[in-house]
């Protein structure tokens, strides 16, 4: 009985992981990092971002697909 419960628990866990990966579009990419510059920034450069790294990220499209956002629906965070 314990083995059946463990197997069901493992099945639910894997199903949840698969769904999360599908929703995040993880499988649509062949690599985790866009290129070596992106890898270097993600490992070391994120602590001291600069205008140059911002420019590189836009030019090389490091952060995925751009989305349209309706500014009227954003929360106001001003104090």
N, C-alpha and C positions, 0 to 999 in steps of 0.2 A: 504494500500500500504506500509506503514511503517513496518507493521508486516511481510509482505512478504520479504522486503529488509533485515530486521533484521534476519529472519529465514535463508535466503540465506547466509548472512554474517557469521552466527553461523555455518552453514553447511560447508562452506569453511574453517573456522578456525579449526573445528574438523577434517576435512579431512587432513589438513596440519599437525596437531598434530599426527594423526594416522600414516601418512607417515613417519614423523620424527622418531617416536618411532620404526617403523618397520626397517628403515634404520640403526638405532643405535643399533639394536638387544636388545632393552630394554626388550622385552617380552620373550627372551630366558633365562632370569635369574629369579629364584624364589625369590630372595631377592636383596636389593640394595647393601648391604655389604656382603662380603664373610664370615666373622665371627666377633666375638666380638673384636678381636685385630684390625681388619680393621676398624670397627666402631670407636674404641677409637682413632686410628691414624687419621682418617678423621675428627674427631671432635676436638681433642686437640693436637695431636702430629705433625701435619704437619708444625707447626711453628718452631720446632726444630728437624728436621730429623737427624737420627743418622745411623751409619753403622748397628746397630742392627735392626732398623726398615726396612732398605733396605734389609737385609737378610730375615727378616720375610715376607716382601712383595713378594720376589722371591719364597720362600719356600711354601707359602700359596696361591700363584697365585692371588693376590688381584686385579691386573689391567687387567684382561681379557685374551683374546686369543693372544698369540704372533704372530707377522706377520714378514715375510721376507721383508727386505728393501734393495734395490739396492743402495749401498753407492755412486755410481757414479752419481746418479740422485739427490742427496741431494744438497741443495744450500750451497755455501761456505759462512760462516759468519765471517771469520777472517778479521780483519781490515787491 
